[in-house]
Amino acid sequence: MPWTQSLSVGVPAIDEQHKIWFEKAEKLFDAGKKNQAKEYISELLDFLDDYTKKHFADEEKYMQSIGYPGYENQKKAHTAFIAELTKLRTEFKDSGGNIAVILKANTMVINWLTSHISTMDKQIGTFAAQVNK
């Protein structure tokens, strides 16, 4: 599932990071479907893990800078997602690179991204628009 304009938060820096996230998640899914090298999939998982942490840190810093009242709930959701992603990376490595694990991971990532962006992250954009009037 590609990023679409309907997932725009309205904060350009956040939207750009979300686009990259979706692009990498799609590459991961494609690699799994094509049964590409486990090393490549592992590399993409590592990238997603690092990028997720960077994105969440940037997003949290932005929320604090505008005094966003939902910051604590966002932080909890981010922490829970990082834990899930870490668990899936471990499952992939422990399984010897089982493709079923990566397809499960990708479905979880895309579902979470779509759900999280369309609910929680959009609220950041709405709040930011009110603050910046």
N, C-alpha and C positions, 0 to 999 in steps of 0.2 A: 504494500500500500504506500503510494508516494505521498509526500507532504502536499497539501493543497491550500489554496488561499483561505478556505473555510477554517483552517487550523491557525490562522494568523492571530497572534496575541495583540498585535498593534504596537509592539515595542521592537523596532528593527533589529537590535542586537540579539534579542531572544529569538525572534523569528529566524534569523540567519543560522543560529546554532541549531534550532529545531530542524531546519532543512538538511543540514549536514548529518544530523543524527538519523533522520529518515533514510537518507542516501546510503549511509553505512549499514543500517539495519537491513535494507533491501539487498545490498551486496552480500551480506551474511546469509540471508535467506536463499538467494540465488546460488551461492557457493554450496550450501547444504543440499539443495535440490539437484545440483549438477555433480554431487559427490566429489567435489574438488578436494585438493590436498588438505589433510587435517591441519597441517602447519598454517595454511592460509586462513582457515577458519579460526584457528587459535589466535592468529595475529589480529583478525578482525574483532574477535571477542575482547582481546586485550585493548585494542583501540577504543571500542565502545565503553569499556570499563573506565579507562582514563578520561575519555571525552565526557562521559556522564558526570564524573566527579568534577571536572572543570566547569561544565555547563551549570551544574547545580550550584557550585560556589559562585559563579558569575551571577546567576539568577538571584541567589540569596543576598548577595551584596547589593544588587539593584533594588530588591524589595526593601532592604534596610535603608537605602539612600532616599527612598520616597516615603518611608514610614508606613509601609504596607501592613495593615492590621492582621492579615492572614499568614504572616511570616512563619509563626510557630507550626501551624498545620502543614504548610508547605515543607518546612524543614523535616518534620516527621515523615511525610510521604517520601521525600527524597532519600532519607536514611533507610526507610523500609525497602525502597526500590534498589538501592545500592546493595543491600544485604541479599536480595533475591538474585540480582545479577551475579554477585560473587558466588552464590550457591550454584547457579547454573554453570558458571565457568568451571567450578570445581567438579561438578557432575560430568561435564564434557571431558575434562582431563582424566578423571577417574575411570570413565567408561572406555578409555582408549580412543576417544574421538568418535563416539557413536553419533551418527548423523541425526537419528531421531531426537537426541538431546538438543542438538542445535536447532532443529525445526521447532521444537517445543519452546526453546529459549527465544527464538525469533518471534513466534506468535505472542509470547508474553510481553516482549519488548514493544512490539507494534501496538498491541491492545492497550498496554499501559500508557504509551506515548499518546495515542489518540484520545483515550479517556482523560488522562491527566491534563493534557493541553486544552481539550475542549471544555473542561470544567474548571479546574484550579488555576491554570495559567491564564486563561482568558480573563479571570477576575483581576489578575495583576494589571492587565492591559486596560480594563475598565477603570480601575482605581487610578492608574497612571494618567489616563486621559482627564479625569476629574481634577487631579492634583496640578496638571500642567495647563489648565485653562487660563 
